[in-house]
């Protein structure tokens, strides 16, 4: 998070923006001089400052990943591309559902979605939600509409209409908690106004922010609002990939095995109201996942 620092030298006072972040086990600091008086548009300047730091540190790498990804895709036969996408859909479905408590193993998910073989002694809810998620994932990839409330309500309904009909596609009207988290989601009366603020923010920033930053913040903001009784993580991760795919970037899967760091970065961002915590985690995860595209 960028904070204002005031320095007094003799009779003069100077204002700076300062942002600290951990890099390689050390705490790094960046500063930006603001002037001799505190600016009125300080929040806007904070966002610009953070974006400047990210542009220098991350965005060039992400653009190289996108360029190489597109170049490689052009050399891969159509059938191989389809197989690669199917493999991603299966892994993404397994991990996103497993994070939320599904009992299906990766092999069971793969056999179900590739060959239609239903696993024995597993809850049918987990089976149906895996099938629904894979179907919604492909709908998301082919969607020509922009992100909207109607769209996320539609996708949520499709995810849960066969397993949790009473909440499918409906904004929650009761308080919820998150198991194992200190973060308390907004009260029911706050949810709809927060969603309106979210889509207003999205429309304002969708052309301004780098697609990786936009995707990460769409995920963070949606899951923090927690608009549904269940399925908030799954919807948020789908919309994250909706943004990445629409901007031509390779999509991101968050492995079940990496859930501890993922949960921690989300919770710390939510409790401290500091988006940069999750952004740093997200950028590092994305780079690690796709570093093959820039390794020469």
C-alpha positions in Angstrom: 0.0 0.0 0.0 1.3 3.5 -0.8 1.4 5.8 2.2 2.1 9.5 2.5 5.4 10.4 4.2 6.1 14.0 5.4 9.7 15.2 5.7 10.7 18.4 7.4 14.0 20.0 6.5 14.6 23.2 8.3 11.4 25.3 7.9 10.2 23.5 4.9 7.9 20.5 4.7 7.9 18.0 1.8 5.4 15.3 0.9 6.2 11.9 -0.6 4.4 8.8 -1.6 6.2 5.6 -0.3 5.5 2.0 -1.2 7.2 -0.9 0.5 7.3 -4.5 -0.8 9.2 -7.7 -0.1 11.6 -8.9 -2.7 14.0 -11.8 -2.3 13.7 -11.7 1.5 14.4 -8.0 1.7 12.0 -5.0 2.0 12.3 -2.7 -0.9 11.0 0.9 -0.9 10.0 3.2 -3.7 9.3 6.9 -3.3 7.7 9.7 -5.3 7.9 13.4 -4.5 4.5 15.1 -4.3 5.5 18.7 -3.4 5.4 21.1 -0.5 1.7 20.6 0.1 -0.5 17.5 0.3 -2.4 17.1 -3.0 -6.2 16.9 -3.0 -6.4 13.9 -5.3 -4.2 11.7 -3.2 -6.0 8.4 -3.8 -5.7 8.8 -7.6 -2.0 9.6 -7.2 -1.5 6.5 -5.0 -3.1 4.3 -7.8 -0.9 6.0 -10.4 2.2 5.5 -8.3 1.5 1.8 -7.8 0.8 1.3 -11.5 4.1 3.0 -12.3 5.9 0.5 -10.1 4.1 -2.5 -11.5 4.8 -1.2 -15.1 8.5 -1.2 -14.4 8.6 -4.4 -12.5 6.0 -6.7 -14.0 4.1 -5.5 -17.1 7.0 -5.8 -19.6 7.4 -9.5 -18.6 3.7 -10.1 -19.0 3.6 -8.5 -22.5 6.6 -10.8 -23.5 4.6 -13.8 -22.2 1.6 -12.7 -24.3 3.6 -12.2 -27.5 5.3 -15.6 -27.2 2.1 -17.3 -26.3 0.4 -15.9 -29.4 3.4 -16.8 -31.6 3.4 -20.4 -30.3 -0.3 -20.8 -30.7 0.0 -20.0 -34.4 2.4 -23.0 -34.9 0.2 -25.5 -33.1 -2.4 -27.6 -35.1 -6.0 -26.8 -34.3 -6.6 -30.3 -32.9 -3.6 -30.0 -30.6 -4.8 -26.5 -29.4 -8.2 -28.0 -28.6 -6.6 -30.8 -26.6 -4.4 -28.4 -24.7 -7.5 -26.3 -23.9 -9.4 -29.4 -22.7 -6.5 -30.3 -20.5 -6.5 -26.8 -19.0 -10.3 -27.0 -18.5 -10.0 -30.3 -16.6 -7.2 -29.1 -14.4 -8.9 -25.8 -13.8 -12.1 -27.5 -12.9 -10.4 -29.9 -10.6 -8.4 -27.3 -8.7 -11.1 -24.6 -8.4 -13.7 -27.2 -7.1 -11.1 -28.9 -4.9 -10.3 -25.6 -3.3 -14.0 -25.3 -2.4 -14.2 -28.8 -0.9 -14.9 -31.2 -3.7 -13.9 -34.7 -2.9 -13.1 -35.7 -6.5 -9.4 -36.5 -7.2 -7.7 -35.2 -10.3 -7.9 -38.6 -12.0 -11.6 -38.9 -11.1 -12.3 -35.5 -12.5 -10.3 -36.3 -15.7 -12.1 -39.6 -16.2 -15.5 -37.9 -15.7 -14.9 -35.0 -18.0 -13.0 -36.9 -20.7 -14.7 -40.2 -20.8 -18.0 -39.7 -18.9 -17.0 -42.2 -16.3 -18.7 -41.4 -13.0 -16.6 -42.2 -9.9 -17.9 -44.7 -7.4 -18.8 -43.7 -3.8 -18.5 -40.0 -4.4 -21.2 -37.4 -3.8 -23.2 -36.7 -6.9 -23.1 -33.0 -6.0 -19.4 -33.0 -6.7 -19.9 -34.8 -10.0 -22.6 -32.4 -11.2 -20.6 -29.3 -10.2 -17.5 -30.6 -12.0 -19.6 -31.1 -15.2 -21.3 -27.7 -14.8 -18.0 -25.9 -14.2 -16.4 -27.3 -17.4 -19.5 -26.3 -19.4 -19.5 -22.8 -17.9 -15.8 -22.4 -18.5 -16.3 -23.0 -22.3 -19.2 -20.6 -22.3 -16.9 -18.0 -20.7 -14.3 -18.4 -23.4 -16.9 -17.9 -26.2 -18.8 -15.1 -24.5 -18.9 -11.9 -26.6 -20.5 -9.8 -23.9 -18.7 -7.6 -21.4 -18.6 -8.3 -17.6 -21.9 -7.4 -16.0 -24.1 -8.3 -13.1 -26.5 -10.2 -15.4 -23.5 -12.2 -16.7 -22.2 -13.3 -13.3 -25.7 -14.1 -12.1 -26.2 -16.3 -15.2 -22.9 -18.1 -14.8 -23.6 -18.7 -11.1 -27.0 -20.1 -12.0 -25.5 -22.5 -14.5 -22.9 -23.7 -12.0 -25.4 -24.6 -9.3 -28.9 -25.1 -10.8 -28.5 -28.9 -10.5 -27.1 -29.0 -7.0 -28.1 -25.9 -5.1 -31.2 -24.6 -6.8 -32.2 -22.4 -3.8 -29.1 -20.2 -4.2 -28.3 -20.6 -7.9 -28.0 -17.2 -9.6 -29.3 -15.3 -6.5 -27.6 -12.6 -4.6 -27.4 -13.6 -0.9 -29.9 -12.1 1.6 -28.2 -13.5 4.7 -24.9 -13.1 6.5 -22.2 -15.6 5.7 -18.8 -16.5 7.2 -15.7 -18.0 5.5 -14.4 -21.1 7.3 -10.9 -20.6 8.6 -10.7 -16.9 7.7 -10.7 -13.8 10.0 -12.3 -11.8 7.2 -16.0 -11.1 7.7 -17.9 -10.6 4.3 -20.2 -7.6 3.9 -23.6 -7.6 5.5 -26.5 -8.6 3.1 -27.8 -5.0 2.8 -24.3 -3.9 1.6 -23.9 -6.5 -1.2 -26.0 -4.9 -4.0 -24.6 -1.4 -3.5 -21.0 -2.8 -3.4 -21.7 -4.7 -6.7 -22.9 -1.5 -8.3 -19.7 0.2 -7.1 -17.7 -2.8 -8.5 -19.2 -2.5 -12.0 -18.8 1.2 -12.0 -15.1 0.7 -11.1 -14.8 -1.9 -13.8 -16.2 0.3 -16.5 -13.9 3.1 -15.5 -10.7 1.0 -15.3 -11.1 -1.7 -17.9 -9.2 0.3 -20.5 -6.8 2.0 -18.1 -5.4 -0.8 -16.1 -3.1 -3.5 -17.5 -5.1 -6.7 -18.1 -3.1 -8.7 -15.5 -3.9 -6.1 -12.9 -7.5 -5.9 -14.0 -7.9 -9.7 -13.8 -6.4 -9.9 -10.4 -8.6 -7.0 -9.0 -11.7 -8.4 -10.6 -11.1 -11.6 -8.7 -10.2 -9.9 -5.4 -13.0 -7.4 -5.5 -15.7 -10.0 -6.4 -14.6 -12.5 -3.8 -14.4 -9.8 -1.2 -17.9 -8.6 -1.9 -19.0 -12.3 -1.6 -22.3 -11.8 -3.4 -23.4 -15.4 -3.2 -24.2 -17.9 -0.4 -21.7 -20.3 -2.1 -19.5 -20.3 -5.2 -17.9 -16.9 -4.8 -14.4 -18.3 -5.3 -15.3 -20.2 -8.4 -17.1 -17.3 -10.0 -14.2 -15.0 -9.1 -11.7 -17.3 -10.7 -13.8 -17.7 -13.8 -14.1 -14.0 -14.2 -10.4 -13.6 -13.7 -9.8 -15.9 -16.7 -12.6 -14.1 -18.6 -10.5 -10.9 -18.4 -7.2 -12.7 -19.3 -8.7 -14.6 -22.2 -10.5 -11.5 -23.6 -7.1 -9.6 -23.7 -5.2 -12.5 -25.3 -3.2 -13.6 -22.3 -2.7 -17.2 -21.3 -5.2 -18.1 -18.5 -4.2 -18.9 -14.9 -5.0 -21.9 -12.8 -4.5 -21.7 -9.1 -3.4 -25.2 -8.0 -5.1 -26.8 -4.9 -1.6 -27.5 -3.6 -0.8 -23.8 -3.6 -4.0 -22.8 -1.8 -2.2 -21.8 1.5 -0.4 -18.8 -0.1 -3.5 -18.0 -2.1 -5.8 -17.9 0.9 -3.2 -16.0 2.9 -2.8 -13.2 0.3 -6.6 -12.9 -0.1 -7.2 -12.7 3.6 -4.4 -10.2 4.3 -5.6 -8.0 1.4 -9.1 -8.1 2.7 -8.4 -7.4 6.4 -5.8 -4.7 5.7 -7.8 -3.3 2.8 -4.6 -3.4 0.8 -5.0 -4.7 -2.8 -1.2 -4.7 -3.4 -0.8 -7.8 -1.1 -2.9 -9.9 -3.4 -1.6 -8.3 -6.6 2.0 -9.2 -5.6 1.0 -12.8 -5.0 -1.0 -12.9 -8.2 1.8 -11.5 -10.3 4.4 -13.9 -8.9 2.1 -16.8 -9.4 1.3 -15.8 -13.0 5.0 -15.4 -13.8 5.9 -18.7 -12.3 3.1 -20.5 -14.2 4.0 -19.0 -17.5 7.8 -18.4 -17.3 8.2 -21.1 -20.0 7.2 -18.5 -22.6 10.1 -16.1 -21.8 12.8 -18.7 -21.0 15.3 -18.6 -23.8 
